[in-house]
Amino acid sequence: MNVPQYPEFAPISLEMQSEMEFYLKRLPDGISELTFLNLYLFRHNYKYQVSKTDNLLIILGEYRGESFFITPCCTVDVEITKELSAKYKKWMILSKSFLDNNTNVFNLPFFKELKIEEDRDNFDYVYLRKDLAELKGKDFHKKKTHINKFEKSYDKIKIEPLTLENVDDAKKVLEEWNRTKVTSNPENSDYEAALDALSILSRTSMMGIILYVWDEPVAWTLAEITQNNKTAVILFEKALASYKGSFQYINYAFAGYLPEYIEFINREQDLGDEGLRQAKMTYKPIKFIKKYRILF
């Protein structure tokens, strides 16, 4: 199915990839949500629907009962934006480059009255791949100690590329993770999206690894390579909590597995989860990719 012309909308499908990437691949900021694969995999979580004009991609969504729209690229259509603002509560995932490139529009009477807010809960955390692969220095001393302890505790460790040959092992880990996970925000679960990603693995360019301990699958991760092959965006990272340190180890192992030409790792947002925020900060991000929003 093709992306319909505005004002018609349709759910995102795999067949829309080339059309949507015509817009999305122009984006310079590296925002994790604004790739076709991310939008497709999380289409059910956020009830995404999509439409287009000649110069504009428009995405509708819903989260926790609140509707929103996204216009990732590349201009602002004044009349369409006014129409959308009357129907939806939020204008989400506004990038710095989008705001900077459209300052003339945001100085117009209607737009000048809008309040642009930083959306801290959705900032992407970006790290140097080399930092996560080497864990050198005092900042990472505790992290490296945990890695050494894992390797001593589990003496038969094997890392393999995640492929069609072992994807069933990854699904096994996912099912066990889903069965035993504890979460205070069930609506944030990425179980269905992760299962979908594993199911379409051969149809995408995702890169991943799977960790075995004593020949049992214990953890896996999948990433999308973006930003001119300079950044790996971690889409999914699943591990069995019964193997203490497995989450930290798969993080470390994947950073080391990635090719050296990949300079950065984007570990996405914390969604306002304080525990997750603290955990992400301990890995010393070198920058945040900021996102902005407008509430109506």
C-alpha positions as CSV (number, residue, x, y, z in Angstrom):
1,M,0.0,0.0,0.0
2,N,1.2,3.5,-0.8
3,V,1.3,6.4,1.6
4,P,-2.0,8.2,1.0
5,Q,-2.2,11.9,0.2
6,Y,-3.4,14.2,2.9
7,P,-6.0,14.4,4.4
8,E,-6.3,10.6,4.1
9,F,-4.3,8.5,6.5
10,A,-3.4,4.8,6.7
11,P,-1.5,2.5,9.1
12,I,2.2,2.1,8.4
13,S,3.1,-1.0,6.4
14,L,6.4,-2.5,5.1
15,E,5.4,-1.5,1.5
16,M,5.6,2.2,2.5
17,Q,9.3,2.0,3.3
18,S,10.8,3.7,0.2
19,E,8.2,6.4,0.2
20,M,8.7,7.3,3.8
21,E,12.4,7.1,3.6
22,F,12.3,9.7,0.9
23,Y,11.5,12.1,3.7
24,L,13.1,10.5,6.7
25,K,16.6,10.0,5.3
26,R,16.9,13.8,4.9
27,L,16.9,14.3,8.6
28,P,20.3,15.3,10.1
29,D,19.7,15.0,13.9
30,G,19.7,11.3,14.3
31,I,16.5,11.1,16.3
32,S,15.9,7.4,17.1
33,E,12.2,7.3,16.5
34,L,12.4,9.0,13.1
35,T,13.5,6.0,10.9
36,F,11.2,3.9,9.0
37,L,12.1,0.7,10.9
38,N,11.5,2.3,14.3
39,L,8.1,3.7,13.2
40,Y,7.1,0.4,11.7
41,L,8.1,-1.8,14.6
42,F,6.3,0.5,17.1
43,R,3.3,1.1,14.9
44,H,1.0,-0.8,17.3
45,N,2.4,0.8,20.5
46,Y,1.6,4.3,19.3
47,K,-1.2,3.5,16.8
48,Y,0.8,5.3,14.0
49,Q,-0.9,6.3,10.8
50,V,0.7,8.2,8.0
51,S,-0.1,10.6,5.2
52,K,1.9,12.9,2.9
53,T,2.0,16.0,0.7
54,D,4.6,16.8,-1.9
55,N,6.8,18.4,0.8
56,L,5.6,16.9,4.0
57,L,5.3,13.6,5.8
58,I,2.6,13.5,8.5
59,I,2.4,10.9,11.2
60,L,-0.5,10.6,13.7
61,G,-0.2,8.7,16.9
62,E,-1.6,8.1,20.4
63,Y,0.0,7.4,23.7
64,R,-1.7,6.9,27.1
65,G,-5.0,8.1,25.6
66,E,-3.5,11.4,24.2
67,S,-3.3,12.0,20.5
68,F,-0.4,13.7,18.8
69,F,1.1,14.4,15.4
70,I,4.6,14.4,14.0
71,T,5.9,16.3,10.9
72,P,9.5,15.1,10.7
73,C,10.5,16.6,7.4
74,C,11.1,19.2,6.2
75,T,8.9,22.3,6.1
76,V,5.9,23.6,8.0
77,D,2.6,23.7,6.1
78,V,0.8,26.5,7.9
79,E,-2.8,25.5,7.0
80,I,-2.3,21.8,7.6
81,T,-0.6,22.5,11.0
82,K,-3.5,24.7,12.0
83,E,-5.9,21.9,11.0
84,L,-3.9,19.2,13.0
85,S,-3.6,21.5,16.0
86,A,-7.4,21.7,16.2
87,K,-7.7,17.9,16.3
88,Y,-4.7,16.6,18.2
89,K,-3.3,17.5,21.6
90,K,0.4,17.5,20.9
91,W,2.9,18.2,18.2
92,M,5.7,15.8,19.0
93,I,9.3,14.9,18.2
94,L,10.3,18.3,16.9
95,S,14.1,18.3,16.2
96,K,16.4,21.2,16.7
97,S,17.2,21.4,13.0
98,F,13.5,21.4,12.2
99,L,12.9,24.4,14.5
100,D,16.0,26.2,13.3
101,N,15.1,25.7,9.6
102,N,11.6,27.0,10.1
103,T,12.2,30.1,12.3
104,N,10.4,32.3,9.8
105,V,7.2,30.2,10.3
106,F,7.4,30.1,14.0
107,N,7.5,33.9,14.0
108,L,4.1,34.1,12.3
109,P,1.2,35.2,14.5
110,F,-0.4,31.7,15.1
111,F,2.9,30.0,15.7
112,K,4.5,32.8,17.8
113,E,2.0,32.1,20.6
114,L,2.8,28.4,20.8
115,K,5.0,27.3,23.7
116,I,7.9,25.0,22.5
117,E,9.1,22.7,25.3
118,E,12.1,20.5,25.7
119,D,10.8,16.9,26.0
120,R,13.5,15.6,28.4
121,D,11.9,12.2,28.9
122,N,12.5,11.5,25.2
123,F,16.0,12.8,24.8
124,D,18.2,10.2,23.1
125,Y,21.4,9.1,24.9
126,V,24.4,9.0,22.6
127,Y,27.7,7.3,23.6
128,L,31.1,6.7,22.0
129,R,31.2,3.1,20.8
130,K,34.8,2.9,21.9
131,D,33.9,3.9,25.5
132,L,31.3,1.1,25.8
133,A,33.6,-1.5,24.1
134,E,36.6,-0.8,26.2
135,L,35.2,0.5,29.6
136,K,38.5,2.2,30.3
137,G,39.3,4.6,33.1
138,K,37.8,5.3,36.5
139,D,34.4,6.3,35.1
140,F,34.0,2.7,34.0
141,H,35.9,0.9,36.7
142,K,32.7,-0.6,38.3
143,K,31.3,-1.6,34.8
144,K,34.5,-3.4,33.9
145,T,34.5,-5.2,37.3
146,H,31.0,-6.5,36.5
147,I,32.1,-7.7,33.1
148,N,35.1,-9.5,34.6
149,K,32.8,-11.1,37.3
150,F,30.4,-12.3,34.6
151,E,33.2,-13.9,32.6
152,K,34.5,-15.7,35.7
153,S,31.1,-16.8,36.9
154,Y,30.1,-18.2,33.5
155,D,33.2,-19.8,32.0
156,K,31.7,-20.9,28.7
157,I,30.6,-17.8,26.9
158,K,29.9,-17.6,23.1
159,I,28.8,-14.6,21.0
160,E,27.3,-15.1,17.6
161,P,25.8,-12.8,15.0
162,L,22.0,-12.8,15.2
163,T,20.8,-14.5,12.0
164,L,18.0,-16.7,10.7
165,E,19.9,-19.7,12.0
166,N,19.6,-18.7,15.7
167,V,16.6,-16.4,15.6
168,D,14.5,-19.0,17.4
169,D,17.0,-18.9,20.3
170,A,16.5,-15.1,20.5
171,K,12.7,-15.7,20.5
172,K,13.2,-18.1,23.4
173,V,15.0,-15.5,25.4
174,L,12.3,-12.9,24.6
175,E,9.5,-15.2,25.8
176,E,11.3,-15.9,29.0
177,W,12.1,-12.2,29.5
178,N,8.5,-11.3,28.9
179,R,7.2,-13.9,31.3
180,T,9.4,-12.8,34.2
181,K,9.8,-9.0,33.7
182,V,8.6,-6.6,36.3
183,T,7.4,-3.2,35.1
184,S,5.4,-0.4,36.5
185,N,4.5,0.9,33.0
186,P,3.1,-2.1,31.0
187,E,2.1,0.3,28.2
188,N,5.9,0.8,27.5
189,S,6.5,-2.9,26.8
190,D,8.3,-3.5,23.6
191,Y,7.6,-7.3,23.6
192,E,5.4,-7.2,20.5
193,A,7.7,-4.9,18.6
194,A,10.7,-7.1,19.5
195,L,8.9,-10.2,18.3
196,D,8.0,-8.4,15.1
197,A,11.7,-7.4,14.6
198,L,12.9,-11.0,14.9
199,S,10.2,-12.1,12.6
200,I,11.3,-9.7,9.8
201,L,15.0,-10.0,10.5
202,S,15.9,-11.3,7.0
203,R,14.0,-8.4,5.3
204,T,15.9,-5.6,7.1
205,S,19.4,-4.4,7.5
206,M,19.3,-4.7,11.3
207,M,22.5,-5.9,13.0
208,G,22.6,-7.9,16.2
209,I,24.3,-10.6,18.3
210,I,23.1,-13.3,20.6
211,L,24.9,-14.4,23.8
212,Y,25.2,-18.1,24.9
213,V,26.3,-19.4,28.2
214,W,27.0,-23.1,28.4
215,D,25.3,-23.3,25.0
216,E,22.1,-21.8,26.3
217,P,20.8,-18.5,24.8
218,V,20.9,-15.9,27.5
219,A,20.7,-12.4,25.8
220,W,20.5,-10.7,22.5
221,T,20.5,-7.2,21.0
222,L,19.4,-5.7,17.7
223,A,20.4,-2.3,16.2
224,E,19.7,-0.2,13.2
225,I,22.7,1.5,11.6
226,T,22.0,5.2,10.8
227,Q,23.7,8.6,10.2
228,N,25.8,7.5,7.2
229,N,26.9,4.3,8.9
230,K,28.3,6.2,11.9
231,T,25.7,5.4,14.5
232,A,24.1,2.2,15.8
233,V,20.7,2.8,17.3
234,I,19.9,0.1,19.9
235,L,16.3,-1.0,19.1
236,F,16.1,-4.0,21.5
237,E,18.2,-5.5,24.2
238,K,16.9,-8.6,26.0
239,A,18.5,-10.7,28.6
240,L,17.6,-13.3,31.3
241,A,17.8,-11.7,34.8
242,S,18.6,-15.2,36.2
243,Y,22.1,-14.8,34.7
244,K,23.4,-11.9,36.8
245,G,25.1,-9.3,34.7
246,S,23.8,-10.5,31.4
247,F,22.3,-7.1,30.5
248,Q,25.6,-5.4,31.1
249,Y,27.5,-8.0,29.2
250,I,25.4,-7.9,26.1
251,N,25.8,-4.1,26.0
252,Y,29.6,-4.5,26.3
253,A,29.8,-7.4,23.9
254,F,27.8,-5.6,21.2
255,A,29.9,-2.4,21.4
256,G,33.0,-4.6,20.8
257,Y,31.3,-6.5,18.0
258,L,30.3,-3.5,16.0
259,P,32.7,-2.4,13.2
260,E,35.2,0.3,14.1
261,Y,33.7,2.7,11.5
262,I,30.7,3.0,13.8
263,E,31.6,5.8,16.1
264,F,28.5,6.3,18.2
265,I,25.8,4.2,19.9
266,N,22.4,5.7,20.5
267,R,20.6,3.9,23.3
268,E,17.4,5.9,22.9
269,Q,15.3,7.5,25.6
270,D,14.5,6.8,29.2
271,L,10.7,7.6,28.9
272,G,10.9,9.4,32.3
273,D,11.8,6.2,34.2
274,E,14.1,7.4,37.0
275,G,15.8,4.0,37.4
276,L,16.5,3.8,33.6
277,R,17.7,7.4,33.6
278,Q,20.2,6.7,36.3
279,A,21.4,3.5,34.6
280,K,21.9,5.3,31.2
281,M,23.8,8.2,32.9
282,T,26.3,5.7,34.5
283,Y,27.5,4.9,31.0
284,K,28.6,8.5,30.5
285,P,26.7,9.7,27.4
286,I,28.8,12.2,25.3
287,K,25.6,14.0,24.2
288,F,21.8,14.0,24.1
289,I,19.8,14.3,21.0
290,K,17.2,16.8,22.2
291,K,13.5,16.7,21.2
292,Y,10.9,19.3,21.6
293,R,7.1,19.3,21.7
294,I,4.2,21.8,21.5
295,L,1.0,21.3,23.6
296,F,-2.3,22.6,22.3
